[in-house]
Amino acid sequence: MHLNLAGKTALISASTSGIGHATALQLLEDGATVIINGRHADIVSEVVKRLAARFGDRVLPLVADLSTAAGAEIAAATYPSVDILVNNLGTYALSDFFATSDDDWKRMFEVNVWSGVRLARSYMKSMLDRGHGRVIFMSSEVALTPMAAMAHYSASKATQLSISRSLAELTKGTSVTVNAVLPGPTETESLKEFIESVNPTLSYEEAERKFMAENRPSSLIARLAKPAEVANVVAFLSSDRAAAINGAAIRAEGGTVQTIA
């Protein structure tokens, strides 16, 4: 199903790898112009060059740390208006609650919460003025199932859901939508490396099954999601085919969360 995003410009924070990169690739395949974001100029340049070989001038660079106010200002100055904003930038960490410092909490919220707040503040008003646009927050299944070993991460992802719904309330009478996507464990480069490192004597397939059995035993797919599978959900929400979905938290977590809602 081609989603016909021709003529639309999308900014995806943290899009040089992982879910962000998979989302960039999918939106490009569906015809959008995509702004590739990362903190390091050499990495952004390499990714843009590689994608431009296939998609031409529909691939644009943005070198900025979007977890900072200065980075958000660079984004707004470089690209004053976008049609699709995907707040994908995020970080996570396992941390004993009693050993998690104020600075750890602040950093988690600066990256996971404030980055999206600042970008939505920069771009959503013009979407409302035009009457059309898409804002998508990349949350997590732990927003619904908080983990003791990731209290600050779980809280940041739950906060994203609240902000997403609050911003959706501003869209009444327009064709702007604001939604959140909740992935479960996804086979990003970093998670794959972690799984391999803690199970060096197992094949990757065996290590993945062991990881899921021990850490997400309720998963119905019993495997890590592929980044492209999450990207497909984001792409659909970015399109006109998802016009009736607004203010929603869309789960893409393989049935890990054991609830009917």
Contacts in CASP RR format, 6 or more apart in sequence:
PFRMAT RR
TARGET T0000
AUTHOR 0000-0000-0000
METHOD contacts of the structure
MODEL  1
MHLNLAGKTALISASTSGIGHATALQLLEDGATVIINGRHADIVSEVVKR
LAARFGDRVLPLVADLSTAAGAEIAAATYPSVDILVNNLGTYALSDFFAT
SDDDWKRMFEVNVWSGVRLARSYMKSMLDRGHGRVIFMSSEVALTPMAAM
AHYSASKATQLSISRSLAELTKGTSVTVNAVLPGPTETESLKEFIESVNP
TLSYEEAERKFMAENRPSSLIARLAKPAEVANVVAFLSSDRAAAINGAAI
RAEGGTVQTIA
1 241 0 8 1.000
2 30 0 8 1.000
3 30 0 8 1.000
3 235 0 8 1.000
3 236 0 8 1.000
3 238 0 8 1.000
3 239 0 8 1.000
3 241 0 8 1.000
4 30 0 8 1.000
4 31 0 8 1.000
4 239 0 8 1.000
4 240 0 8 1.000
5 27 0 8 1.000
5 30 0 8 1.000
5 31 0 8 1.000
5 32 0 8 1.000
5 84 0 8 1.000
5 235 0 8 1.000
5 238 0 8 1.000
5 239 0 8 1.000
6 31 0 8 1.000
6 32 0 8 1.000
7 31 0 8 1.000
7 32 0 8 1.000
7 33 0 8 1.000
7 83 0 8 1.000
8 31 0 8 1.000
8 32 0 8 1.000
8 33 0 8 1.000
8 83 0 8 1.000
8 84 0 8 1.000
8 238 0 8 1.000
9 32 0 8 1.000
9 33 0 8 1.000
9 34 0 8 1.000
9 35 0 8 1.000
9 79 0 8 1.000
9 81 0 8 1.000
9 82 0 8 1.000
9 83 0 8 1.000
9 84 0 8 1.000
10 24 0 8 1.000
10 27 0 8 1.000
10 32 0 8 1.000
10 33 0 8 1.000
10 34 0 8 1.000
10 35 0 8 1.000
10 82 0 8 1.000
10 83 0 8 1.000
10 84 0 8 1.000
10 85 0 8 1.000
10 86 0 8 1.000
10 238 0 8 1.000
11 35 0 8 1.000
11 37 0 8 1.000
11 62 0 8 1.000
11 75 0 8 1.000
11 79 0 8 1.000
11 82 0 8 1.000
11 84 0 8 1.000
11 85 0 8 1.000
11 86 0 8 1.000
11 119 0 8 1.000
11 123 0 8 1.000
12 20 0 8 1.000
12 23 0 8 1.000
12 24 0 8 1.000
12 27 0 8 1.000
12 34 0 8 1.000
12 35 0 8 1.000
12 36 0 8 1.000
12 37 0 8 1.000
12 86 0 8 1.000
12 88 0 8 1.000
13 37 0 8 1.000
13 66 0 8 1.000
13 86 0 8 1.000
13 87 0 8 1.000
13 88 0 8 1.000
13 89 0 8 1.000
13 115 0 8 1.000
13 116 0 8 1.000
13 119 0 8 1.000
14 20 0 8 1.000
14 37 0 8 1.000
14 38 0 8 1.000
14 66 0 8 1.000
14 88 0 8 1.000
14 89 0 8 1.000
14 90 0 8 1.000
15 21 0 8 1.000
15 23 0 8 1.000
15 24 0 8 1.000
15 34 0 8 1.000
15 35 0 8 1.000
15 36 0 8 1.000
15 37 0 8 1.000
15 38 0 8 1.000
15 47 0 8 1.000
15 86 0 8 1.000
15 88 0 8 1.000
16 36 0 8 1.000
16 37 0 8 1.000
16 38 0 8 1.000
16 43 0 8 1.000
16 44 0 8 1.000
16 47 0 8 1.000
17 188 0 8 1.000
17 189 0 8 1.000
18 186 0 8 1.000
18 188 0 8 1.000
18 189 0 8 1.000
18 227 0 8 1.000
19 88 0 8 1.000
19 138 0 8 1.000
19 183 0 8 1.000
19 186 0 8 1.000
19 188 0 8 1.000
19 227 0 8 1.000
19 230 0 8 1.000
19 231 0 8 1.000
19 234 0 8 1.000
20 86 0 8 1.000
20 88 0 8 1.000
20 138 0 8 1.000
20 227 0 8 1.000
20 231 0 8 1.000
21 47 0 8 1.000
21 227 0 8 1.000
22 226 0 8 1.000
22 227 0 8 1.000
22 228 0 8 1.000
22 230 0 8 1.000
22 231 0 8 1.000
23 86 0 8 1.000
23 88 0 8 1.000
23 230 0 8 1.000
23 231 0 8 1.000
23 234 0 8 1.000
23 235 0 8 1.000
24 34 0 8 1.000
24 36 0 8 1.000
24 51 0 8 1.000
25 51 0 8 1.000
25 228 0 8 1.000
25 231 0 8 1.000
26 228 0 8 1.000
26 231 0 8 1.000
26 232 0 8 1.000
26 234 0 8 1.000
26 235 0 8 1.000
27 34 0 8 1.000
27 84 0 8 1.000
27 234 0 8 1.000
27 235 0 8 1.000
27 238 0 8 1.000
28 34 0 8 1.000
28 51 0 8 1.000
28 54 0 8 1.000
28 55 0 8 1.000
28 58 0 8 1.000
28 59 0 8 1.000
30 235 0 8 1.000
30 238 0 8 1.000
30 239 0 8 1.000
31 58 0 8 1.000
32 58 0 8 1.000
32 83 0 8 1.000
32 84 0 8 1.000
32 238 0 8 1.000
33 58 0 8 1.000
33 59 0 8 1.000
33 60 0 8 1.000
34 51 0 8 1.000
34 55 0 8 1.000
34 58 0 8 1.000
34 59 0 8 1.000
34 60 0 8 1.000
35 60 0 8 1.000
35 61 0 8 1.000
35 62 0 8 1.000
35 79 0 8 1.000
35 82 0 8 1.000
36 44 0 8 1.000
36 47 0 8 1.000
36 48 0 8 1.000
36 51 0 8 1.000
36 59 0 8 1.000
36 60 0 8 1.000
36 61 0 8 1.000
36 62 0 8 1.000
37 44 0 8 1.000
37 62 0 8 1.000
37 63 0 8 1.000
37 64 0 8 1.000
37 66 0 8 1.000
37 75 0 8 1.000
37 89 0 8 1.000
38 44 0 8 1.000
38 62 0 8 1.000
38 63 0 8 1.000
38 64 0 8 1.000
38 65 0 8 1.000
38 66 0 8 1.000
39 63 0 8 1.000
39 64 0 8 1.000
39 65 0 8 1.000
40 63 0 8 1.000
41 63 0 8 1.000
44 61 0 8 1.000
44 62 0 8 1.000
44 63 0 8 1.000
45 61 0 8 1.000
48 59 0 8 1.000
48 60 0 8 1.000
48 61 0 8 1.000
51 59 0 8 1.000
52 59 0 8 1.000
60 79 0 8 1.000
62 74 0 8 1.000
62 75 0 8 1.000
62 78 0 8 1.000
62 79 0 8 1.000
63 74 0 8 1.000
64 70 0 8 1.000
64 71 0 8 1.000
64 72 0 8 1.000
64 74 0 8 1.000
64 75 0 8 1.000
64 78 0 8 1.000
65 71 0 8 1.000
66 72 0 8 1.000
66 75 0 8 1.000
66 89 0 8 1.000
66 115 0 8 1.000
66 116 0 8 1.000
66 118 0 8 1.000
66 119 0 8 1.000
67 89 0 8 1.000
67 90 0 8 1.000
67 110 0 8 1.000
67 111 0 8 1.000
67 114 0 8 1.000
67 115 0 8 1.000
68 110 0 8 1.000
69 118 0 8 1.000
72 115 0 8 1.000
72 118 0 8 1.000
72 119 0 8 1.000
72 122 0 8 1.000
75 119 0 8 1.000
75 122 0 8 1.000
76 122 0 8 1.000
76 123 0 8 1.000
80 126 0 8 1.000
81 123 0 8 1.000
81 126 0 8 1.000
82 123 0 8 1.000
83 127 0 8 1.000
83 132 0 8 1.000
83 133 0 8 1.000
83 134 0 8 1.000
84 133 0 8 1.000
84 134 0 8 1.000
84 136 0 8 1.000
84 238 0 8 1.000
85 119 0 8 1.000
85 120 0 8 1.000
85 123 0 8 1.000
85 124 0 8 1.000
85 134 0 8 1.000
85 135 0 8 1.000
85 136 0 8 1.000
86 136 0 8 1.000
86 138 0 8 1.000
86 234 0 8 1.000
86 238 0 8 1.000
87 115 0 8 1.000
87 116 0 8 1.000
87 119 0 8 1.000
87 120 0 8 1.000
87 135 0 8 1.000
87 136 0 8 1.000
87 137 0 8 1.000
87 138 0 8 1.000
87 160 0 8 1.000
88 138 0 8 1.000
89 111 0 8 1.000
89 112 0 8 1.000
89 115 0 8 1.000
89 116 0 8 1.000
90 111 0 8 1.000
90 112 0 8 1.000
90 115 0 8 1.000
90 138 0 8 1.000
91 107 0 8 1.000
91 108 0 8 1.000
91 111 0 8 1.000
91 112 0 8 1.000
91 153 0 8 1.000
92 140 0 8 1.000
92 150 0 8 1.000
92 153 0 8 1.000
93 104 0 8 1.000
93 108 0 8 1.000
93 150 0 8 1.000
93 152 0 8 1.000
93 153 0 8 1.000
94 149 0 8 1.000
94 150 0 8 1.000
95 104 0 8 1.000
95 149 0 8 1.000
95 150 0 8 1.000
95 151 0 8 1.000
95 152 0 8 1.000
96 149 0 8 1.000
97 148 0 8 1.000
97 151 0 8 1.000
100 151 0 8 1.000
100 152 0 8 1.000
104 152 0 8 1.000
105 152 0 8 1.000
108 152 0 8 1.000
108 153 0 8 1.000
108 155 0 8 1.000
108 156 0 8 1.000
109 152 0 8 1.000
109 156 0 8 1.000
109 159 0 8 1.000
112 153 0 8 1.000
112 156 0 8 1.000
112 157 0 8 1.000
112 159 0 8 1.000
112 160 0 8 1.000
113 156 0 8 1.000
113 159 0 8 1.000
113 160 0 8 1.000
113 163 0 8 1.000
116 137 0 8 1.000
116 160 0 8 1.000
116 163 0 8 1.000
117 163 0 8 1.000
120 135 0 8 1.000
120 163 0 8 1.000
120 167 0 8 1.000
120 178 0 8 1.000
123 135 0 8 1.000
124 135 0 8 1.000
124 167 0 8 1.000
124 170 0 8 1.000
124 176 0 8 1.000
124 178 0 8 1.000
127 133 0 8 1.000
127 134 0 8 1.000
127 135 0 8 1.000
127 174 0 8 1.000
127 176 0 8 1.000
128 170 0 8 1.000
128 171 0 8 1.000
128 174 0 8 1.000
128 176 0 8 1.000
131 174 0 8 1.000
131 175 0 8 1.000
131 176 0 8 1.000
132 174 0 8 1.000
132 175 0 8 1.000
132 176 0 8 1.000
133 175 0 8 1.000
133 176 0 8 1.000
133 177 0 8 1.000
134 176 0 8 1.000
134 177 0 8 1.000
134 237 0 8 1.000
134 238 0 8 1.000
135 164 0 8 1.000
135 167 0 8 1.000
135 176 0 8 1.000
135 177 0 8 1.000
135 178 0 8 1.000
135 179 0 8 1.000
136 178 0 8 1.000
136 179 0 8 1.000
136 180 0 8 1.000
136 181 0 8 1.000
136 234 0 8 1.000
136 237 0 8 1.000
136 238 0 8 1.000
137 160 0 8 1.000
137 161 0 8 1.000
137 163 0 8 1.000
137 164 0 8 1.000
137 178 0 8 1.000
137 179 0 8 1.000
137 180 0 8 1.000
137 181 0 8 1.000
138 160 0 8 1.000
138 180 0 8 1.000
138 181 0 8 1.000
138 183 0 8 1.000
138 234 0 8 1.000
139 157 0 8 1.000
139 158 0 8 1.000
139 160 0 8 1.000
139 161 0 8 1.000
139 164 0 8 1.000
139 180 0 8 1.000
139 181 0 8 1.000
139 182 0 8 1.000
139 249 0 8 1.000
140 153 0 8 1.000
140 154 0 8 1.000
140 157 0 8 1.000
140 182 0 8 1.000
140 183 0 8 1.000
140 184 0 8 1.000
141 182 0 8 1.000
141 183 0 8 1.000
141 184 0 8 1.000
141 251 0 8 1.000
141 253 0 8 1.000
141 256 0 8 1.000
141 257 0 8 1.000
142 150 0 8 1.000
142 153 0 8 1.000
142 154 0 8 1.000
142 157 0 8 1.000
143 154 0 8 1.000
143 157 0 8 1.000
143 158 0 8 1.000
143 160 0 8 1.000
143 161 0 8 1.000
143 180 0 8 1.000
143 182 0 8 1.000
143 249 0 8 1.000
144 158 0 8 1.000
144 182 0 8 1.000
144 249 0 8 1.000
144 251 0 8 1.000
144 257 0 8 1.000
144 259 0 8 1.000
145 154 0 8 1.000
145 256 0 8 1.000
145 257 0 8 1.000
146 154 0 8 1.000
146 155 0 8 1.000
146 158 0 8 1.000
147 153 0 8 1.000
147 154 0 8 1.000
160 180 0 8 1.000
161 180 0 8 1.000
161 249 0 8 1.000
164 178 0 8 1.000
164 179 0 8 1.000
164 180 0 8 1.000
164 247 0 8 1.000
164 249 0 8 1.000
165 178 0 8 1.000
165 180 0 8 1.000
165 247 0 8 1.000
165 249 0 8 1.000
167 178 0 8 1.000
168 177 0 8 1.000
168 178 0 8 1.000
168 179 0 8 1.000
168 246 0 8 1.000
168 247 0 8 1.000
170 178 0 8 1.000
171 177 0 8 1.000
171 178 0 8 1.000
171 246 0 8 1.000
175 243 0 8 1.000
177 237 0 8 1.000
177 242 0 8 1.000
177 243 0 8 1.000
177 245 0 8 1.000
177 246 0 8 1.000
177 247 0 8 1.000
178 246 0 8 1.000
178 247 0 8 1.000
179 237 0 8 1.000
179 242 0 8 1.000
179 245 0 8 1.000
179 246 0 8 1.000
179 247 0 8 1.000
179 248 0 8 1.000
179 249 0 8 1.000
179 250 0 8 1.000
180 247 0 8 1.000
180 248 0 8 1.000
180 249 0 8 1.000
180 250 0 8 1.000
181 230 0 8 1.000
181 233 0 8 1.000
181 234 0 8 1.000
181 237 0 8 1.000
181 250 0 8 1.000
181 252 0 8 1.000
182 249 0 8 1.000
182 250 0 8 1.000
182 251 0 8 1.000
182 252 0 8 1.000
182 253 0 8 1.000
182 257 0 8 1.000
183 225 0 8 1.000
183 230 0 8 1.000
183 252 0 8 1.000
183 253 0 8 1.000
184 216 0 8 1.000
184 225 0 8 1.000
184 252 0 8 1.000
184 253 0 8 1.000
184 254 0 8 1.000
184 256 0 8 1.000
185 191 0 8 1.000
185 211 0 8 1.000
185 212 0 8 1.000
185 215 0 8 1.000
185 216 0 8 1.000
185 219 0 8 1.000
185 224 0 8 1.000
185 225 0 8 1.000
185 256 0 8 1.000
186 224 0 8 1.000
186 225 0 8 1.000
186 226 0 8 1.000
186 227 0 8 1.000
186 230 0 8 1.000
187 208 0 8 1.000
187 224 0 8 1.000
187 225 0 8 1.000
187 226 0 8 1.000
187 227 0 8 1.000
188 227 0 8 1.000
191 224 0 8 1.000
192 204 0 8 1.000
192 224 0 8 1.000
195 204 0 8 1.000
195 207 0 8 1.000
195 208 0 8 1.000
195 211 0 8 1.000
196 204 0 8 1.000
196 207 0 8 1.000
198 207 0 8 1.000
199 206 0 8 1.000
199 207 0 8 1.000
199 210 0 8 1.000
199 211 0 8 1.000
202 210 0 8 1.000
208 223 0 8 1.000
208 224 0 8 1.000
209 222 0 8 1.000
209 223 0 8 1.000
211 224 0 8 1.000
212 219 0 8 1.000
212 222 0 8 1.000
212 223 0 8 1.000
212 224 0 8 1.000
213 222 0 8 1.000
216 256 0 8 1.000
218 255 0 8 1.000
218 256 0 8 1.000
218 257 0 8 1.000
218 258 0 8 1.000
219 253 0 8 1.000
219 254 0 8 1.000
219 255 0 8 1.000
219 256 0 8 1.000
220 254 0 8 1.000
220 255 0 8 1.000
220 256 0 8 1.000
221 254 0 8 1.000
221 255 0 8 1.000
225 252 0 8 1.000
225 253 0 8 1.000
225 254 0 8 1.000
229 252 0 8 1.000
230 252 0 8 1.000
233 250 0 8 1.000
233 252 0 8 1.000
236 242 0 8 1.000
237 245 0 8 1.000
237 250 0 8 1.000
251 257 0 8 1.000
END
